[in-house]
C-alpha cells in the first residue's frame, strides 16, 4: 500500500559491519532522499547504521539466530528436490522478505 511504502522509506536500517565509518549515515541519507519518489517521502528519514549495545558486525548473525528459533522457520527450508523441480522460483514463495 502507499502508506506502507511511505513508512518503509521513512526508516532504513543498515545491517552488518560494512558501514562502520564516520559520516556514512549522512551520506546515505542524502543519496536515498534523492531516489525516493516525492509521493513516498516522509517528513523525516531515519538512517540507523549502528544498533544499540551491539557490534554492527554481529546483527545479521543475531537476526539469523533468532529467526532459526521460530516455529515458522521450518516452513522456510528449501529441500534439494524442491530446488531441482522449481529452481529460483521457489525463493519467491519461501523467502521471508520481498525481492
N, C-alpha and C positions, 0 to 999 in steps of 0.2 A: 504494500500500500504506500501511498505518498507519505503518510505520517511516519511509517516505519523507516523509509529511506531517509527522511529528514533526521530522525533520531540516530540512525547509523552513521550518517555523515557528520553528526554533531560531536561524536566522541570516538576517537580512534585509539586503540590500544596496540602498541608495538611490542611484540613478544620476542624475546631472545636477547642474546648478548651482542648482536651486531650494531646496536645503536648506543654504545657506551661512550660517545664522545660529546663534548660540550657543544651546545648550540643546535643539536640535531632536531630538538622539538620545535624550535622557532623556524628553522629552515623547512622542515616537513610541513608545518602549519601553513607557511607561505605558499609552498608548491601545491599542496592539496586544495587550498582555498581557491586557487586559480582554476582547478579542474572540476570543482563541484558545480553542477548546473544551478543557475540562480534560484530556481523554484525549490531546491532542496537545501539551500544554505540556512544553517541555524544561526541564531543570534550570537552564539559563542561556539567556537570549535576547540575542543579539548584534545590535545595530543598527549598521551601518557606513555612515557618511554622507560620509566623506572618504577617497579612495583614497590609497595611499602614493605619494609623489613625482609627483603629477599633479594638475592643476587639475580639480576635480569637473565643471566645465562641459565638459571635453573627453572624459569617459569614454564617453558614448554614441557620440560620433564615432569614438573609438578602437575600440570594440567593433564598430561597423558596418564600419570599415575592415578589421579582422581577419577578420570573417565573410565579407566580399566576396572575400577572397583564397582561401577554402577551395574545394576541388574541388566539394564538395556544394552550393555556393551556386547553381550553375546550376539545380538542382532546385527552388529556391525561387521562381524567376521566375514571375510570372503574366502571361500574354500577353493582349492585348485580346480575342481570340476566346474564350479560356477564361473571361474575366471576363463577357463578354456571354452566354455559354452558361450559366454556373453562378452568377454573382453572388457575393454574400458567402460562400456556402457553400464556395467554393474556398479561402478563407482557413483553414478548419479543416483542410484537407488539407496546405496548404503552409506555414503559419506554423510557425517553429521553436520556438514556445512555446505552451503551453496557454492558451486564453482562453475 
